[in-house]
Structures are given as C-alpha cells and as structure tokens.
Amino acid sequence: MVKRYVVALGGNAILTDDPTAQAQEKALETTAHHLVKLIKAGHELVVTHGNGPQVGNLLLQQLGSDSEKNPAMPLDTVGAMTQGEIGYWMSKAFTKAFKENGIENKAVAALVTRTVVDKADPAFQNPTKPIGPFYDENQKNEMQEINPTWVFVEDSGRGYRRVVPSPIPSEIVESQAVQALVESGALTIASGGGGIPVAKENGLYEGVEAVIDKDFSAAKLAQLVNADDLLILTAVDNVYVNYNKENQEKLEKVTINQMKTYIEQGQFAAGSMLPKVQAALSFVEMTGKSATITSLENLGNFLETGSGTTVVPN
C-alpha cells in the first residue's frame, strides 16, 4: 500500500564535524541514499530538516560583517536563507540518488516555508532552543560582551550554546502548496528548521525572532498534508527507558498513555529525546495514526519489519 510519509531529519543527517558546504553536501548524499528506499517502495515523501547549527553559523557570519552599508539580517531572514541552502543541497543529493537507483521523471521541490506562532507564547520569555556552535566559558563571555542580549546555556557538558525562543507551531502557511506538490508526484522538502517563524497580524505575516522545533513543526505539517505516518529520524534505532542503565529497556510499539507515563517519570532528556517523543505524541493524538522514532540507518529495517519505536493510539 502506498503511504505518505513526513520525515523529520536530525542534525546528524546534515552536519558532521566539518561545517563546510562540501562536507554537508556529502552528508546529505548519504541521507538521500537511505531515504530513497521509501521512494523505491512506492511511497510519497515530504522531508523536513533541522537548521540550528547552520542558523547559528550564518548569524556569526552576518555579525562579523555587520555595517551600515551591509547590515546583518534578522533571525527569521537567516532562517529563510538556511532553508534555501539546505534545500538546494538536498535537491542535489536526491537527484543523484534517483540517478543511481534508476528512478526517472521524479521531481524534487524545495519550498521555503513559514510557520505561524503566537506572540503570546510563553516561550518568548524563556528561550530554550540551542543554535550555532559550542563555546568554552571564555568564548561564551566574549560573545556575551559583543551581544549582551544573547542568552547562553551549558549544554550537556559539551560547552555553552546560544538559546532563542522556541514557540509551538499553530499553522504551516504553505501546507496546501506542499500537499499539491506531493500529489503531483514530487518529493517535497519543506518546513526546514521548523519553518520561518511568523506571527499573524491584520491578516498578514510578520517574522519573529525565534527558532521552531523541527519535530513539532513536522508533526503539524504531517497533520495538515494528511500523512499516513510521521517518521522522526535521530541517532538511535529505538527510544529507551532507563537509558544507559543496567535495566534499560528498548521501546517498540507504545501507546499514547504509556508514553505519557514515561514522560511523567522523567524518562526522556529535555532538549534531546523528549521533544521527539512529544512531537510523535502530538501527531498521533491529532490524527489517530502512528508515528515512529528511529535512525536513518535503520530505515530499511523499518520498511521490512516495522523496526523502531512506534507510538500508536490507545
């Protein structure tokens, strides 16, 4: 049976230790090699992706050349710029994967996408979304002096990162266009980095300074384009409870209520697995369909056996 999948790619699908354009394009070729398995199986595909490192790096480039004649762009515009660059790299990668797999006459469309948020969302008073590179304490202090309004947090012992507001998405402005593209047969890349955050005012959309969690945005997009399944791809094949403990347990098929119990127990790390689980839950609750969290490398096993952690209705 043909299914329509919305796939949310983790950052490891794009950025390796080498931040050059060439290295990121190479990583995306590997990503496309795995994702093309869905196309070969006859399914429809919408791909979303993160852009936190790219946004952070581009902001630094912008600030490094900021001047009266060449002013730095605001965060929403930088988000649009990274959607364009990653969409371009990803389109090239899929075109190559199609050629290597004998897939002909398959269009790829990368769509710059806006996501509506509420300016009254409490996230604007509590920035939590990491963007950009890691800093040691001295580097963090230097950046803080240059940009006193920036907020930094220590990230899992790996250093400090800038954090920005991450409001909940309420609408994807281009969702009808995405659906039309998918129905035309195009592999569609959309809602990159969670989409460009905009607020609706007097019937118009104005950009706001934020980065939307790409998994929550993918869940909303999947709902709006009538996807059959949401696939959230991360670094591990399954979600675990009691992770990294002697009694750790791999989760395979889990109901909404079971997942909510695990969340209440604090089983999933905030800023890591927790938002992925919450996004999967939101899609299942909104649609009554299933959502799966697994790794890019496990995609073949998922297609063959359903391998991964799948959240299902109660």
N, C-alpha and C positions, 0 to 999 in steps of 0.2 A: 504494500500500500504506500502510495506517495504521501509523504508528510512535509509539512512546512516547519522548518527549524529556525529559531533565532538563536544564534551562537554568540555568547559573550566571551571574548578572549581576554586572558590575563596579561599582565605586563610582560611576562616572560616570553610571550609569543612574538614580541616586537623588539624589546631592548635587551641586549646582552651586556657584558662588561664594556663593550666598545660602543660608544654613543654616536659613531659616525653614521652618515646616511648609508654608506655601503654595507656596514655591518647590520644595520636594522633591515635593509632590503634583503640581505641574505637570511636573516632570521625569519622574515616573512615568507620567503620561498619554502622554508621547512614547514611553516604553519600551513601554507596553502597546500602543500603535498599531503598533509593529514586531512585537511578539510575537504579536499576534492573527493574523498571517499564518500561523502554524503551526496555529492552530485552524481558520482558513478552509480550509486544505488538508486538514483532517480528522484531524489528529494529536492525540494525547494529550499533556498538558503538565504537568510539575512545575517550578515556578520556585523557585530558591534565590537568595539575595542576600547581599551584604556588609552590615556594620553598624559597621565600625571608627570612622568619624567620628561616627556617632550615639552609640555607646557612650562615646566619649571626651567628647563634649559633655555627655551626660547625667551622667556621673561628675562633671564640673566643677560642674554644677548641684546635684548631690547634696551635694558637699563644701561648696559655697558656703552651703548652708542647714543644714549638719550641726549638730545639737544633741542634748542628752539627750532632749528630747521629740520631736525629728524627726530620728532618726539616718539617716546616709547608708546606702544599700543596697549590699551586696557586688556584685562584678563579675558573678557568674553571674545574680543577680537583675536587674541592669541590662541584661544581655544579653536576658533574657526580656522586659523592658519594651520594648526596641527592636524585638524580633521582633513584639510586639503593634502598635506604632505603624506600623512599615513594612508589616506585613501588612494593616493597616487601610487605609493609603494605597493600597497596591497593589490591594486588593479594589475600592476605589472606582474606580481607574483602569481596571481590566479591565471592570467593569460598564459604564462609559462607552464603552469601546472596543467592547464587544459591541453596545450600542445603536446606535452609529454605523455598525456593519458589518452590522446586520440579523441578528445571532446571537441567537436566542431560546432560553429554557429552558436556559441554560448556567450551572451553579452555579460559584461561586468559594469556595474554602475556604482560610483561612489558619490553619495549625496550629502552635502553639507546640511546638517540637521539642527534645529532649535528645539529646546526642551523648556516647557513652561514651569516656573516655580512661583511660590507665594512669597512676596517680600516680608510678610509677617512670620514666615517660618522661623522658629527659634534657633535654627542652625546658624543664622546670620549673627547671632550673639555668642555663638560657641563654635568657632572654626575647628574642624577636626580632620579635613581631607589633606593628606600629605601631597605636595607637589615638588618637583625638582630634585636635586641631588642631596646626598647626605653631607653634613658638615661636622667637623670636630668642634669642640667648645670654642676654640679661638676663632675659627672661621665663622661660627654662628654669631659670636659677639661682633665681629667685623661687619657682617651683613646687617645685624640689628642696628648698628650705628648709621649705616648708609640708608637703611629703610626702617625707620622707627615704628611704623605702623604694622610691620610684618609680625606674625605670631609664629613661634617655633616650639616644637615639642621633641622630646627624646623618643626615638623610635626603636624599641626592642633591642637596646644595647648596641645598635649599629651607628649611632650618631644622632644628630639633630636634623629635622626637616621643617621646612615652612609648611604651615597648615592654613587652609582657607575654608570658608563656609561650604557645606555640602547639603543643600536643601533637598527635600523629597520632590521628585518629578510628578507633575499632575497631568501633563499632556505633552504629546510629541507633535509639534506643529506640522511636520511633513509626513505624518503617518499614512495619510491617504496616498501620497505620492510613492511612498515605499511599497504599499500594497499593490499599486498599479504596476510598478516596476517588477515586483516578484511575479505577479500574474502574467506579465509579458514574457516571462522566462528568464529574466536577468538575475544573476547573482548580485545581490544588493548589499553595499557597505553603507551603513547608516548609524546615526546616533553615536559617533565616535567620541570617546571621552565622556560619555553620558549625555552628549549634546551640548550645544551652546546655551548657557542658562539665560533665559529671558523672563521678564515679568510682563503681564498683560495690563496695559493702561489705556483706557479710552479706545479699546478695540485694536490697539497697536502693540507691538512687542518691542521692549527696550532691554538691552543687555544689562546683566548684573554681574558683580564681581563674586564669582563662586565657581566651584567645580562639582558637578553632579556625579554621584557614584554610578559607574557604568553598569553595574549589575542591576541596580534598581531601575535605571533607565531602560535596560534591555528587557526587564520584566514588563514594564509599561508598554514598550514597543511591541513585544510579543503578544500582549493582550490586544492591542489596537489593530494589529495586522492579522489577527486570527491564527496565530501559530498553533501548531499541534503540540509542540514541545519546546521548552526553553533549555538550552544547554549552556551551563556555566563552566568554562574550562579554566582550570587552575593548575598548580604544580603537582597535585597528588591525585591518584586514581579514585580515592574514596574520602569521604568525611569520616572522622573517627570521634568517638567519645573516650574520655580518659587518655587523650592523646599523649604519646611519649611516656606513658606509664606502663607498669608491668601488666595491668589489666586493660590495656587499650582495646577497643572493640571497633571493628570496621562496620560502618552502616551501609546497608544495601537498599532495601525498599523500606521507606519510613513514612508513616502517616503525618499529617499536619499536627495532630495532637502530640504525637511522640516527639516531633521536632521542637514544639513549643516547650515541652517538659525539659528537654535537653538545654534549651536556651535559658530557661529559668534556673537550671543547675549551674549555669556559667560554663558550659562545656566548650564553647567556641570563643576564640580570641577576638576581641574587638579590633577592627581595622584589618583583620586577616580573614578568617573563615566566617565570622559572624555575619557580616553584610551579605556574603554569598548565600548563606543559609536563609537569611531574612528575605532576600530578593527571590529565591526559589519559592519560599512560602507564599510570598505576595502573589506570584503568578498563579500558583495552584489554587489559592483562595479566590482570586479574581475570576478564574476560568473553569475550575473543576478538572483541569488537565494535569499533566505531570511535568516536573522539572528535574533535571539531572545535573549533578555536580561531579565532574571527573576531570581527567587530564587530557591534553591534546594527544599525547602518545597512546592513550587508551581508547581513542575514538573507534578504531577498528573493532576492538572487543565489545564496545558499547553497541555497535551496529549488529554484531553477530549474536551476542548473548544478553544485552542489556546491562553489561558490567558498568559499575559506577554507583553513586548514591542517588537514588531516585526518590523524590518526595511525591507522594500521591495523596489524593483526598482521603478523608477518614472513612 
